[in-house]
Amino acid sequence: DARVTQTPRDKVTEMGQEVTMRCQPILGHNTVFWYRQTMMQGLELLAYFRNRAPLDDSGMPKDRFSAEMPDATLATLKIQPSEPRDSAVYFCASGRTSGAYNEQFFGPGTRLTVL
Amino acid sequence: GQSLEQPSEVTAVEGAIVQINCTYQTSGFYGLSWYQQHDGGAPTFLSYNALDGLEETGRFSSFLSRSDSYGYLLLQELQMKDSASYFCALRPPALKAGGFKTIFGAGTRLFVKA
């Protein structure tokens, strides 16, 4: 049963610390998304990749956030330095681009708390 | 830009039928999707409408009318386990070749009562 995996599942850190979240997309999927979910803002798209190339990171605060795909099996989202307002659940999702079809498979998420 | 509007909450009784509406503003898009999310869980894909009309998947159906900028998710024979948040989402025209950006609505929280 193929699924997206994310680590860590929970992260508590102090303001100013670096946070790295990892995602393993489903094998064969060529599109990877990073979302952030909060009660106030809902589900926001931060960045996404197609065939490992970044296509859109306009939803991401550029000064502290960075997203990369060093290989087809790993996507990373890094926050440096972290701030309390970054506290949220971060989801990674993967999919297969096929015409207009839009099914995305979400990982379990990383719950980040910045104190 | 693009925006989607959904009711924040809907309450229904077990065994009943409930419709969750989604209205949107966009200059164009590829299709409307629906996702379900239980508390503490991840969104899971339910359905996708590329064309106008009704798509049926078991107890769930989704409808799209591009002329009315409107879609809905219909849940039949409601069960307690259907209590969750439901999100509509659309994929706007790509700014870059192969673009696959998705915009999500704020979600509708469905409460199913016994």
Chai-1 contact restraints between the chains, C-beta under 6 A:
chainA,res_idxA,chainB,res_idxB,connection_type,confidence,min_distance_angstrom,max_distance_angstrom,comment,restraint_id
A,T31,B,F100,contact,1.0,0.0,6.0,A-B,restraint_1
A,G42,B,A106,contact,1.0,0.0,6.0,A-B,restraint_2
A,L43,B,F104,contact,1.0,0.0,6.0,A-B,restraint_3
A,R50,B,G98,contact,1.0,0.0,6.0,A-B,restraint_4
A,L55,B,K96,contact,1.0,0.0,6.0,A-B,restraint_5
A,L55,B,G99,contact,1.0,0.0,6.0,A-B,restraint_6
A,D56,B,K101,contact,1.0,0.0,6.0,A-B,restraint_7
A,T97,B,F100,contact,1.0,0.0,6.0,A-B,restraint_8
A,A100,B,Y30,contact,1.0,0.0,6.0,A-B,restraint_9
A,A100,B,G31,contact,1.0,0.0,6.0,A-B,restraint_10
A,A100,B,A50,contact,1.0,0.0,6.0,A-B,restraint_11
A,N102,B,G31,contact,1.0,0.0,6.0,A-B,restraint_12
A,N102,B,S33,contact,1.0,0.0,6.0,A-B,restraint_13
A,N102,B,Y48,contact,1.0,0.0,6.0,A-B,restraint_14
A,N102,B,R91,contact,1.0,0.0,6.0,A-B,restraint_15
A,E103,B,F45,contact,1.0,0.0,6.0,A-B,restraint_16
A,F106,B,A42,contact,1.0,0.0,6.0,A-B,restraint_17
A,F106,B,P43,contact,1.0,0.0,6.0,A-B,restraint_18
A,P108,B,A42,contact,1.0,0.0,6.0,A-B,restraint_19
A,G109,B,A42,contact,1.0,0.0,6.0,A-B,restraint_20
